[in-house]
Amino acid sequence: MDGTVAGDGPGPRAMRPVVANVILASGDQVAIDAVSAKMMGLEPLELDFIRLAHERGLGVGDPREIELVGDDISGMNLRFSPHEDTFASRGQKAIYHGWLKPFEHFLLRSPLVPWAYVASRLYHDAFWYPFIGKKRVQKILDESEWGRLFLRYPPEGMYWK
């Protein structure tokens, strides 16, 4: 897991980049998720996907049972905000879990479904990125060692300039 620059907030598209300077490796994907969750300031076994995988024996989700080798990251707490939303993520939650749930099939599994793609592109590409995201990208590029390293690469494909 590349955690050199991690993302806080509703991601991946609307995250706030945070320099964490860690790289994790494991043959146990549940353990790596648990360790990264703990580093973000979350309790891994309170996250359903980690708890369920742990309970079903798919891997180790309890950080007390995970052996860490390498640098000591046991006290790392990036204090991420897992319940933050954007306009788009609030809409997605309303469709999957909220008041729009009765319309999920109609909105996302019918010939009407291209609206979701168009709405997402309009929101992120026409509003969110130009007015919010571009500043975040520029800040991490200008102020971090990783950003400055990235900027030394050739500019082909650098869509944010």
HUJO-V638294 format. One record per residue. RES is the residue in three letters. PHI is phi as a letter, one per 40 degrees, with the letter a starting at -180 (999 if undefined). OMEGA is omega in whole degrees, -180 to 180 (* if undefined). Layout:
BEGIN
res = {RES;RES}
phi = {PHI;PHI}
omega = {OMEGA;OMEGA}
END
This chain:
BEGIN
res = {MET;ASP;GLY;THR;VAL;ALA;GLY;ASP;GLY;PRO;GLY;PRO;ARG;ALA;MET;ARG;PRO;VAL;VAL;ALA;ASN;VAL;ILE;LEU;ALA;SER;GLY;ASP;GLN;VAL;ALA;ILE;ASP;ALA;VAL;SER;ALA;LYS;MET;MET;GLY;LEU;GLU;PRO;LEU;GLU;LEU;ASP;PHE;ILE;ARG;LEU;ALA;HIS;GLU;ARG;GLY;LEU;GLY;VAL;GLY;ASP;PRO;ARG;GLU;ILE;GLU;LEU;VAL;GLY;ASP;ASP;ILE;SER;GLY;MET;ASN;LEU;ARG;PHE;SER;PRO;HIS;GLU;ASP;THR;PHE;ALA;SER;ARG;GLY;GLN;LYS;ALA;ILE;TYR;HIS;GLY;TRP;LEU;LYS;PRO;PHE;GLU;HIS;PHE;LEU;LEU;ARG;SER;PRO;LEU;VAL;PRO;TRP;ALA;TYR;VAL;ALA;SER;ARG;LEU;TYR;HIS;ASP;ALA;PHE;TRP;TYR;PRO;PHE;ILE;GLY;LYS;LYS;ARG;VAL;GLN;LYS;ILE;LEU;ASP;GLU;SER;GLU;TRP;GLY;ARG;LEU;PHE;LEU;ARG;TYR;PRO;PRO;GLU;GLY;MET;TYR;TRP;LYS}
phi = {999;c;b;c;b;b;b;c;g;c;b;c;c;b;c;b;c;b;c;b;f;b;b;b;a;a;c;b;c;c;c;c;c;c;c;c;c;c;c;c;g;b;c;d;c;c;c;d;c;c;d;c;c;c;c;c;g;c;i;b;b;c;d;c;b;b;c;b;b;g;c;c;b;c;c;c;a;c;f;c;b;c;b;c;b;b;d;c;c;c;c;c;c;c;c;c;b;b;c;c;d;c;b;d;d;c;c;b;b;b;d;c;d;d;d;c;c;c;c;c;c;c;c;c;c;c;b;c;c;c;c;b;c;c;c;c;c;c;c;c;c;c;b;b;d;c;c;c;c;d;c;c;c;d;c;d;g;c;c;c;c}
omega = {178;177;177;171;-179;-178;177;177;-177;-176;6;-172;-174;-177;170;-179;179;177;-179;178;175;170;180;175;-180;171;-178;-176;176;180;-179;175;-180;-180;-180;177;179;178;179;-180;-179;174;-173;-176;173;176;-173;-174;178;-179;-179;179;178;-179;-178;177;-180;-180;-178;-179;180;-177;179;-179;-176;177;177;174;-178;-179;178;178;-174;-179;-178;175;-178;178;179;-180;-172;-175;179;-179;167;175;-178;-178;175;177;179;179;178;180;-175;-172;-172;-172;178;-179;179;-178;-176;-178;-180;-175;-171;-177;180;177;178;-171;179;177;-178;178;-179;180;179;179;179;-178;-175;-173;-178;-179;-168;-176;-179;-174;-177;-173;-177;178;179;179;-179;-179;-179;177;-177;-168;-179;176;-179;178;179;176;-180;-178;177;178;179;-173;-180;177;179;-172;-174;-179;*}
END
